């Protein structure tokens, strides 16, 4: 019986390790919200400003927003992709506009951290983003 325990433990350890290695690594993206407030003369929408710090290798999945978003890169490089179009690499000083409903994602494919600011005008009371299959 003891001869069976050691191989069983080794097999179980291998299965657990393989499962752990196959899981995607989630790198933490840090969002710092500066403000969110009602849009003047339109109580159905709100405006917000936030700073996003994205470590190397981090990013988000394809998603869309219930409003418009403007992004300005402050540090590092962000690869911005609209679904079905070639990716764009944005560097410090670059900016872009993401119209309502545009399916897109941002990724840091470089080996250095990236930081950008986002200004958003979104519909009030709706989730800020909706994941869309890749």
ZIMO-V173410 format. One record per backbone hydrogen bond with DSSP energy under -0.5 kcal/mol. CO is the residue of the C=O (numbers start at 1). NH is the residue of the N-H. Records with the same first field share a line. If there is no record, write none. Layout:
CO: NH  NH
This chain:
1: 4  5
2: 6
3: 7
4: 8
5: 9
6: 10
7: 11
8: 12
9: 13
10: 14
11: 15
12: 16
13: 17
14: 18
15: 19
16: 20
17: 21
18: 22
19: 23
20: 23
25: 27
28: 55
29: 31
30: 53
31: 33
32: 51
35: 49
37: 47
39: 42
42: 39  45
44: 124
45: 39
46: 122
47: 37
48: 120
49: 34  35
50: 118
51: 32
52: 54  116
53: 30  55
54: 114
55: 58
58: 108
62: 132
63: 104
64: 130
65: 67  101
66: 123
68: 121
69: 98
70: 119
71: 96
72: 117
73: 93
75: 115
76: 92
78: 80  90
79: 107
80: 88
81: 105
82: 85
88: 80  90
90: 78
91: 94
94: 73
96: 71
97: 99
98: 69
99: 102
102: 104
103: 83
104: 63
105: 81
106: 60
107: 79  109
108: 57
114: 54
115: 74  75
116: 52
117: 72
118: 50
119: 70
120: 48
121: 68
122: 46
123: 126
130: 64
